[in-house]
Amino acid sequence: MSLELNKTEQGVVDGLSSDFSEDLIDVYQSCDHTYIRVEAENIIQILKFLKEKHHFIFLCDIIGTDRYTSDERFEVIYNIMNLRTQDRIFVKIRVEEENPHVPTATSLWTSAGWFEREIYDMYGVRFEGHPDHRRMYMPEDFEYFPLRKEFPLLGIPGSIELPNTTPDTE
Amino acid sequence: MGIESALGEGFFTTKIDALSNWARANAAWPMPMGLACCAIEMMAFAGPRYDASRFGSEVMRFSPRQSDVMIVAGWSTYKMAHAIRRIWDQMPDPKWCIAMGACASTGGMHRCYGVVQGVDNYLPVDAYVSGCPPRPDALLHALMKIQDKIKTEHSVLLDS
């Protein structure tokens, strides 16, 4: 499939090919969006490069996915936008199932803190250097990660506490 | 009626239980637990068209200390369950509970790990209202069922 890149996207791909040729794995397009897959190791430098050199200053979202494969099971997707040209690209990295960890993007975008907390809560991917690395929805002592594929639809019976059915007597 | 003719005009005799149950049944103040879309329907139930005040239940009390009937309108998550239970525990006896709609009754379409599959897992529900959402008249029907229940309460002297 041939790529139909506009000027901004072509600039990004050329810039990454020259400055981060080691890290660039794949560029592809689907549903009118451009996806760039890179190595997880230098993701922060890559995002910094896109933010400062190519004006992708707005982080819309960070998404986690569970690919349910034996290697490189989890994917973290950065949805970033160039506010000058309204171009959007998705930067993807993959992490292993065993002790999944990614460096945090909070040094670039403060809002990344929320997205990363949510991904940690749902998939168990840890973000190193995060200033407030707590769960977001589930109780802190919850032992599972609900959006992983092996997690049952109705949850694990008894894993979240229900209130007593008798009044509390202090 | 021997004793009433002896008392003369303006008196009638009854049982204290019947009187208190009559008074309670027609002044069941709801504690609205509006958690989701059902709460909108609950507002219609209190509003001028369906008019819960015909049944003496127009006073939506946002303080648990002043209410008799808790209407759980909407889905209850595990996180919210503790707050609902606390408020329920703060309501003074005698108290009743309506689970309004499919979610409050059974979890409804929210068949997932975060939602309690029916508030009767931690609350003593007296009336379940089916529907998603139930019409306000269905909620009025549940209120009438609660009134029937109140009118057949045991002796007030046994409440303690």
Interface residues (C-beta under 8 A of the other chain):
Chain A: Y137 P139 P146 F151 P152 L153 L154 G155 I156 I160 E161 L162 P163 N164 T165 P167 D168
Chain B: Y78 K79 A81 H82 I84 R85 R86 D89 R111 C112 Y113 G114 V116 Q117 N121 Y122 P124
